Amino acid sequence: MAKVESFTLDHTAVKAPYVRLITRETGHKGDVISNFDLRLVQPNTNAIPTAGLHTIEHLLAGYLRDEMDGVIDCSPFGCRTGFHLITWGEQSTEEVAKALKTALHRIAYDTEWKDVQGTDKYSCGNYRDHSLFSAKEWCIDILDKGISKDPFTREVI
């Protein structure tokens, strides 16, 4: 089986919340894709409940695109501690951390239920499993801790 970089990371050594560059890959035509670890809570210590995580996912899908160019996808980790962010180009962890901070602030303080995209059976595969209340509470907690541009040392942006 192919080695996956994320599974070689020492999850006991990281200090969440943080942004970490997992990899950069260059395609056959020279296009660069970057994969970031947006770790919102400390691994093996906490996990965001699925309803809150699901709502954060739907909101980050739009808000991160508002904040930065080149967003391809933002998908939650199965462990519910954060997200993969896939982008075109070579953004820095600081640029991504700033965009994430702004997006989480919007979720925590500016978003109303009517702002959440994909909350009906036509636009979401599990539309009943959302909680804006949970999403807001988790985002406030994450913002209070500060988002680091480094996974091992707290370099809060």
PEQUITA-V280068 format. One line per field, one symbol per residue. ss: DSSP state (@ for helix, = for strand, . for the rest). phi: phi as a letter, one per 40 degrees, with the letter a starting at -180 (. if undefined). psi: psi as a letter, one per 20 degrees, with the letter a starting at -180 (. if undefined). A space follows every 10 residues. Layout:
BEGIN
ss=???
phi=???
psi=???
END
This chain:
BEGIN
ss=....@@@... .......=== ======.... .========. .........@ @@@@@@@@@@ @@@@@@@... ======.... .=======.. ..@@@@@@@@ @@@@@@@@@. ..@@@..... .......... .@@@@@@@@@ @@@@@..=.. .....=.
phi=.ccbddcccc ccccbccabb ccabbbccbg cbbbbbcccc bcdgbaacdd cccccddccc dccccccacg ccabbccccg biacbbbcgb ccccdccccc dcccccccbb cbdccccgbb ccbacaccbb acdcdccccc cccccgbccb cbbcbcc
psi=qqppghiipn iiiqnqqrpp pgqpqprhji pppqoqonoh qpqjhrppqg ggggggghgh hghhhhhqqj pgqoqqqhik ibqpopqqam qrhggggggg ggghggghii prhiioqlkr ihjpiliimq ohgggggghg gghhhqpqjp ihqnmp.
END
